[in-house]
Amino acid sequence: MRLIYDVGVENGDDSAYYLHKGFRVVGIEASPMAVEKLRERFAHEIRDGRYTLLPVGITEDAGHATFWVCDDHPPWSSFDRTIASRRGSRHHCVTVETRPFRSILHEFGPAAFCKIDIEGNDNFCIRDFTATTRPPYVSVELIDGDEQLRLFRDRGYSRFKIISQRTFRQPSLAFLRLDRRLPSPARRGIAAAMSRLVRYQPDRDWRFPPGCSGPFGEETAGAWRTFEEASLTCEEIDRAGNQPFDWHDIHARLDAA
């Protein structure tokens, strides 16, 4: 299974890493502006058949829907206007084609890994995994940790890592509890310093740009945690209200992996 699904390609930094690792990639991106740039960036890989770019949004049903493009911060583009307009960001709407994720899974088949980061519709992807289409490893942006962990558990995922997107490491409960007691300027300074000083870089011939999802699978930092351990970490992150200081991904692993 030398295939990876990159759901929410955005600027393509994650896709570029997966291609670098020798995988074939199916990239899914709703924003027409991003799609135009991605076709240029990956023109060679698309011609070679190593990269398939699907210019669609993920929803429950096939059709068309209003998509909000965030002009000030494109990664916040979303079907949810409140996300695209976050912090007063300028935004505009476009109509895009939509597909349920299950139809893409059936079209392209099993994958080794799936990255999901689509600002609000992430859980549609998790819900569409079945015993025959679920990949051994998945990552998703942490939005509602309790719901997302339960969705993963219901689909056979039993080991988890909650990964900081600044450091690509797992934060300890002690650090999260201390961090949320500090004033905002101190929290911001610590987050910036850690992203420079302790950022995890397992692949020495690749530098992860800011904003990318980073390592995946067994190359992620630290030990895999149980559902209960991961749930406690998500609760502490929720209490801390870490954004804009940090944000996190949930990495999930199947028993069989």
C-alpha angles and dihedrals in degrees: 000000000000091000131109128188113217103194107190102020096182106168095355101245092128093046090051090055093049090050089048088056090056100256129137108237135210106198121197119196131163101190110094090205092055092044092056092054093044092054088057095044094049100031092122094047091047091053090049092052093241093112129045116188117199112194095207141109124235116242136144094268139028117258136074132306143175112269123193116220114205106219096190097046112015095193087069093061108128149152084249110079092202089063095046091049095046114149091005095299118173112248143164137197132245132175114244137181115256134204135179111248092235090067090056092047090053092047098050103025136218120350137199093229141003125203115199123192113143104138104247107353095068095112092059086070095050091048091055095058113109133182089269100041105036114109120225091243131035135171127195134175110262108247107139105008097188094053095041094049091050091050089052093046092051088056096052102269111138108165126062146181124196103210127197110229091213097054104015086228133112112258116227121236090240092055093047092050092049094043095056091055093058124091117261097255091054092047091050092049093048092049092051093047093049092050087058101037108035103024108144113238110176095164106067095192094055132063116205111224119223112277097027123122095241129201121005141197116004091350092072117106125265136002125318113256134214123251090259094050093048091048091055091051091050090050091053092048090051091051091048094053088213101185126128088024096054141343131203144215127213113226115198130192131196120233090243092056 
